[in-house]
Amino acid sequence: MKYVIIIPDGAADHPLAELDGKTAFEAARKPHTDRLASQGRQGTVSTTPPGFPCGSDVCSMSLLGYDPARYHKGRAPLEAAALGIPLAPTDWIFRVNLVTIIDGKMQDHSAGHITSDEGAQLLADFATQIDIEGMTLYPGVSYRNIMVDSSNTPGEGDTASTPAGRDWAELQTTPPHDIPGEPIKKHLPVGGPNAALLQKMIEVSGKFYEGHEINQTRKELGELPATHLWPWGQGQKPSIPTFESRFGLKGAMITAVDLLAGIASFIGWDRLDVPGQTSYHDTDYAAAGRHAIAALDNYDIVCVHVESPDEASHAADPTTKTAAIEAIDEHIVGPIHAELERRSAEWGGYRVLYLPDHYTAAATRKHDPTPVPFAICGTRIHSVLQRPFNEKNSREADLHIKFGHELMEYFLFSGLS
């Protein structure tokens, strides 16, 4: 049996005036996704457990079969794993965005999708201006970076009497993509004895980046400058059992996002390199589809994660969001489903799971914990609701899963015994 999971990140939404009162799923031309849903079953699943923020870290962990209440220790450690950063159990890890703050308000969580080269240079230059013992900055992709506080990790020569490092257990931070257009003052890091250290970091970065030559060039080109660093998503290294030890299946992940790659690393999946893959609508959708099909010869389960619908939502761009859903349908869903059908007998059957990890509302540019629509198609999955795939039809179906981490076992094994 072969399994494929397709995640159009943040693709679920509410009706939009720009789309004549439709959602992006309803407005998109997606014959392959609609066929998959009509042949199989639609439903909804709650990927955001009570008490957790609605983010791709929590929601993706949940839909991949891992209960965030047991395994989620923060977003940043997952991304650090994807970058190959060595972590000790006592380290505290932070995600650090390059952001655009104008007149005290969060203008853009990604500094206008700054390039990785620009971001790495800005981060390296800032590191020379601030010296916090035990803190190390690591460049990531585009606006995404990592900071590790190893002040709690014993060093050579340390003894039991060595003073403990910084404690971040009570710290509260805010994801910058959750506060577009809002004043940052009420969202600065707070709680615990060290929050002021991060507030100072934000303040100092703002002064340092104001006249930076990279920002001057970006302004001249009509692009948003990276005005500040914004730390958030803190946590410590989790201990997670592998997917294969739990479900007996060897898996692989295709993604342009370090977060998903980090989750894959912790659950023992390989990350497959796909040249031309990005987080935006300029990604090579067809390459992702081809690599997923090729991977099925070597893996039992392959997950294809596509970030572009989420980024379009954060940019309040429903037209691009719709186009991304259509491209995923044409270049990923269609070819993969056709190959699975063609080789079903050879592989002893197949199943496909298609679902966004969470809602991302283009109207507000924010994530939304509304239960997401999903469709499952394949061997011994019988159709109940033969309608196109969208939020409304999934809500009207008869399959509604309250705990997101329980969806995986249903997808893999229901009706097969």
Secondary structure, DSSP 8 states (H G I E B T S, - for coil): -EEEEEEETTBB---BGGGTTB-HHHHS--HHHHHHHHHSEEEEE--S-TTS--SHHHHHHHHTT--HHHH---SHHHHHHHTT----TT-EEEEEEEEEEETTEEEETTTTT--HHHHHHHHHHHHTT---TTEEEEE-STTEEEEEE-TTS--TT--TTS------TT-B---GGG-TTSBSGGGS-BSSTTHHHHHHHHHHHHHHHTT-HHHHHHHHTT-----EEEEEEEE-------HHHHHS--EEEE-S-HHHHHHHHHTT-EE---TT--SSTTS-HHHHHHHHHHHTTT-SEEEEEE-HHHHHHHTT-HHHHHHHHHHHIIIIIHHHHHHHHHTHHHHT-EEEEE--SSEEETTTTEEE-S-EEEEEEETT---S--S--SHHHHHTSSEEESSGGGHHHHHHHTT--
